[in-house]
Amino acid sequence: MITVTRINSQSITINAEIIEFVECTPDTIITTMTGKKIIVKESVDDVIQKVIAYRQSCFDNIKIELEKKML
């Protein structure tokens, strides 16, 4: 999950796994796999960095769990 800011300054947390694409038109629009469009204040690069950080944290958690099992 990532937290972004809607154009009306309301924070919203969305499932990073269902983001289909992010575009700049000039507003940043996140389109989900369900077709929902969310206009946010963050730049495309900021959204991408949030998704990367989210996915890295998922892999870090898997790594920790695997290390626990190996002990």
C-alpha positions in Angstrom: 0.0 0.0 0.0 1.2 3.5 -0.7 -0.2 6.8 0.5 -0.7 9.7 -2.0 -2.5 13.0 -1.9 -5.5 13.7 -3.9 -5.8 17.0 -5.8 -8.1 18.2 -3.0 -5.3 17.6 -0.4 -7.0 14.5 1.0 -4.6 11.6 1.8 -5.5 8.3 0.3 -3.8 4.9 0.7 -4.0 2.7 -2.4 -3.0 -0.8 -3.2 0.3 -0.5 -5.1 -0.3 -4.0 -6.6 -3.3 -2.9 -8.7 -1.7 0.2 -10.3 -1.8 -0.4 -14.0 -0.1 2.8 -15.1 0.7 6.4 -14.0 0.6 9.3 -16.4 1.2 13.1 -16.4 -1.4 15.1 -18.4 -0.2 17.6 -16.7 -1.9 16.3 -13.5 -0.6 13.0 -12.3 -3.2 10.3 -12.9 -3.0 6.8 -11.4 -5.1 4.3 -13.2 -5.8 1.0 -11.5 -6.4 -2.4 -13.1 -10.1 -1.9 -12.3 -10.1 1.2 -14.5 -10.5 3.7 -11.6 -8.5 6.9 -12.1 -7.1 8.9 -9.2 -5.7 12.4 -9.7 -2.9 13.0 -7.2 -0.5 15.9 -6.3 2.6 13.7 -6.4 4.7 13.6 -9.5 4.9 10.5 -11.6 8.5 10.0 -10.3 7.3 10.3 -6.7 4.6 7.7 -7.2 7.1 5.3 -8.9 9.5 5.8 -6.0 6.7 5.0 -3.5 5.8 1.8 -5.4 9.5 0.8 -5.5 9.9 1.4 -1.8 6.7 -0.6 -1.1 7.8 -3.6 -3.2 11.3 -3.5 -1.6 9.7 -3.7 1.8 7.7 -6.7 0.7 10.8 -8.5 -0.4 12.6 -7.5 2.8 9.8 -9.1 4.9 10.1 -12.3 2.8 13.8 -12.3 3.4 13.4 -11.9 7.1 10.9 -14.8 7.2 13.2 -17.0 5.2 16.1 -16.2 7.5 14.0 -17.1 10.6 13.1 -20.5 9.1 16.8 -21.2 8.4 17.8 -20.7 12.0 
